[in-house]
């Protein structure tokens, strides 16, 4: 099955930046065929869709709270999707997960912790 591995999380001060990576492997079809989304789960809150990018990379969406601060992108040659996070706020603290979808199949990574604190 498709394997997704997130990395790039850590501790950062408010206003700082991080870049998360999601590397895909063991997929049957080309990576460019998969739509990919970033979700986050904060303590005491429901899982939230943060950003998404379509299989061809033309359609990109963000939740309102991160617009202008986060950027999702993909490098299909490296089988990788990125989430660049700038101007981080304490409320961005969460475990971030990537999710890849092709037709009726969906795959999840293990998550990476992002903590924004002084």
URMOTA-V599635 format. One record per residue. N is the residue number from 0. RES is the residue in three letters. SS is DSSP state (@ for helix, = for strand, . for the rest). Layout:
{{N;RES;SS} {N;RES;SS}}
//
This chain:
{{0;UNK;.} {1;UNK;.} {2;UNK;=} {3;UNK;=} {4;UNK;=} {5;UNK;=} {6;UNK;=} {7;UNK;.} {8;UNK;.} {9;UNK;=} {10;UNK;=} {11;UNK;=} {12;UNK;.} {13;UNK;.} {14;UNK;.} {15;UNK;.} {16;UNK;.} {17;UNK;=} {18;UNK;=} {19;UNK;=} {20;UNK;=} {21;UNK;=} {22;UNK;=} {23;UNK;=} {24;UNK;=} {25;UNK;.} {26;UNK;.} {27;UNK;.} {28;UNK;.} {29;UNK;.} {30;UNK;@} {31;UNK;@} {32;UNK;@} {33;UNK;.} {34;UNK;=} {35;UNK;=} {36;UNK;=} {37;UNK;=} {38;UNK;=} {39;UNK;=} {40;UNK;=} {41;UNK;.} {42;UNK;.} {43;UNK;.} {44;UNK;.} {45;UNK;.} {46;UNK;.} {47;UNK;=} {48;UNK;=} {49;UNK;=} {50;UNK;=} {51;UNK;=} {52;UNK;=} {53;UNK;.} {54;UNK;.} {55;UNK;.} {56;UNK;.} {57;UNK;.} {58;UNK;.} {59;UNK;=} {60;UNK;=} {61;UNK;=} {62;UNK;.} {63;UNK;@} {64;UNK;@} {65;UNK;@} {66;UNK;.} {67;UNK;.} {68;UNK;.} {69;UNK;=} {70;UNK;=} {71;UNK;=} {72;UNK;=} {73;UNK;=} {74;UNK;=} {75;UNK;@} {76;UNK;@} {77;UNK;@} {78;UNK;.} {79;UNK;=} {80;UNK;=} {81;UNK;=} {82;UNK;=} {83;UNK;=} {84;UNK;=} {85;UNK;.} {86;UNK;.} {87;UNK;.} {88;UNK;.} {89;UNK;@} {90;UNK;@} {91;UNK;@} {92;UNK;.} {93;UNK;=} {94;UNK;=} {95;UNK;=} {96;UNK;=} {97;UNK;=} {98;UNK;=} {99;UNK;=} {100;UNK;=} {101;UNK;=} {102;UNK;.} {103;UNK;.} {104;UNK;=} {105;UNK;=} {106;UNK;=} {107;UNK;=} {108;UNK;.} {109;UNK;.} {110;UNK;.} {111;UNK;=} {112;UNK;=} {113;UNK;=} {114;UNK;=} {115;UNK;=} {116;UNK;.} {117;UNK;.}}
//
